[in-house]
Amino acid sequence: MMEHKGYFAKIEFDDDAGIFHGEVVNLRDVITFEGQSVKEIQKAFQESVDDYLEFCAQRGENPEKPYSGKFLVRVEPELHKKVTMEALKSGKSLNVWINDAISEASSKGERGKFYQSDLKLSNPVYLEEEVSSFVEKLASKKGVDRSSVVNELIKDDMTKQ
């Protein structure tokens, strides 16, 4: 990825044509460019962004910003409730709390940090509504998450057999 004036480009190489093709990402407007070398593609990208900004200025239009600072995230209702409660406890709005959490998470990110070579992934288990409600109430009463309750119940059942 390349960056110029807050705009980012995705670059691909066409081996048959021997040329680099690029496109500015995250815009509704289409900005493309090409070059035969790394230096050429970098220059073409910068010129394309500059031309786009100049074109918008000539038309008296605001250039589209690649990132508005707003995005929609869909979460499970229980997580929505949980983060809202955490925000309230910390005296912050939900937006401020989430912004802080994302900022913290993104500033400490390390590639491969959570990789575990011996990790075994399993398929999800779907609970009937009545069972799910019981597990949720029990988890809330014990102050633990639902997975802990389900594991505890299953382990208890395993020891009885």
Contacts in CASP RR format, 6 or more apart in sequence:
PFRMAT RR
TARGET T0000
AUTHOR 0000-0000-0000
METHOD contacts of the structure
MODEL  1
MMEHKGYFAKIEFDDDAGIFHGEVVNLRDVITFEGQSVKEIQKAFQESVD
DYLEFCAQRGENPEKPYSGKFLVRVEPELHKKVTMEALKSGKSLNVWIND
AISEASSKGERGKFYQSDLKLSNPVYLEEEVSSFVEKLASKKGVDRSSVV
NELIKDDMTKQ
1 8 0 8 1.000
1 9 0 8 1.000
1 10 0 8 1.000
1 11 0 8 1.000
1 25 0 8 1.000
2 8 0 8 1.000
2 9 0 8 1.000
2 11 0 8 1.000
2 41 0 8 1.000
2 42 0 8 1.000
2 45 0 8 1.000
3 9 0 8 1.000
4 45 0 8 1.000
4 46 0 8 1.000
4 49 0 8 1.000
5 49 0 8 1.000
5 50 0 8 1.000
5 53 0 8 1.000
6 66 0 8 1.000
7 24 0 8 1.000
7 27 0 8 1.000
7 31 0 8 1.000
7 49 0 8 1.000
7 66 0 8 1.000
8 24 0 8 1.000
8 25 0 8 1.000
8 26 0 8 1.000
8 66 0 8 1.000
9 22 0 8 1.000
9 23 0 8 1.000
9 24 0 8 1.000
9 25 0 8 1.000
9 33 0 8 1.000
9 45 0 8 1.000
10 22 0 8 1.000
10 23 0 8 1.000
10 25 0 8 1.000
11 20 0 8 1.000
11 21 0 8 1.000
11 22 0 8 1.000
11 41 0 8 1.000
11 45 0 8 1.000
12 20 0 8 1.000
12 21 0 8 1.000
12 22 0 8 1.000
13 19 0 8 1.000
13 20 0 8 1.000
13 21 0 8 1.000
14 20 0 8 1.000
14 21 0 8 1.000
18 36 0 8 1.000
19 34 0 8 1.000
19 35 0 8 1.000
19 36 0 8 1.000
20 34 0 8 1.000
20 35 0 8 1.000
20 36 0 8 1.000
20 37 0 8 1.000
20 38 0 8 1.000
20 40 0 8 1.000
20 41 0 8 1.000
21 32 0 8 1.000
21 33 0 8 1.000
21 34 0 8 1.000
22 32 0 8 1.000
22 33 0 8 1.000
22 34 0 8 1.000
22 41 0 8 1.000
22 45 0 8 1.000
23 30 0 8 1.000
23 31 0 8 1.000
23 32 0 8 1.000
23 33 0 8 1.000
24 31 0 8 1.000
24 32 0 8 1.000
24 45 0 8 1.000
24 48 0 8 1.000
24 49 0 8 1.000
24 52 0 8 1.000
24 66 0 8 1.000
25 66 0 8 1.000
26 66 0 8 1.000
26 67 0 8 1.000
27 64 0 8 1.000
27 66 0 8 1.000
28 64 0 8 1.000
29 52 0 8 1.000
29 64 0 8 1.000
31 48 0 8 1.000
31 49 0 8 1.000
31 52 0 8 1.000
32 48 0 8 1.000
33 41 0 8 1.000
33 44 0 8 1.000
33 45 0 8 1.000
33 47 0 8 1.000
33 48 0 8 1.000
34 41 0 8 1.000
34 44 0 8 1.000
35 41 0 8 1.000
35 44 0 8 1.000
52 63 0 8 1.000
53 63 0 8 1.000
56 62 0 8 1.000
56 63 0 8 1.000
57 63 0 8 1.000
75 83 0 8 1.000
78 136 0 8 1.000
83 94 0 8 1.000
83 97 0 8 1.000
83 98 0 8 1.000
83 101 0 8 1.000
84 94 0 8 1.000
86 97 0 8 1.000
87 93 0 8 1.000
87 94 0 8 1.000
87 96 0 8 1.000
87 97 0 8 1.000
87 98 0 8 1.000
90 97 0 8 1.000
92 100 0 8 1.000
125 150 0 8 1.000
127 135 0 8 1.000
135 146 0 8 1.000
135 149 0 8 1.000
135 150 0 8 1.000
135 153 0 8 1.000
136 146 0 8 1.000
138 149 0 8 1.000
139 145 0 8 1.000
139 146 0 8 1.000
139 148 0 8 1.000
139 149 0 8 1.000
142 148 0 8 1.000
142 149 0 8 1.000
END
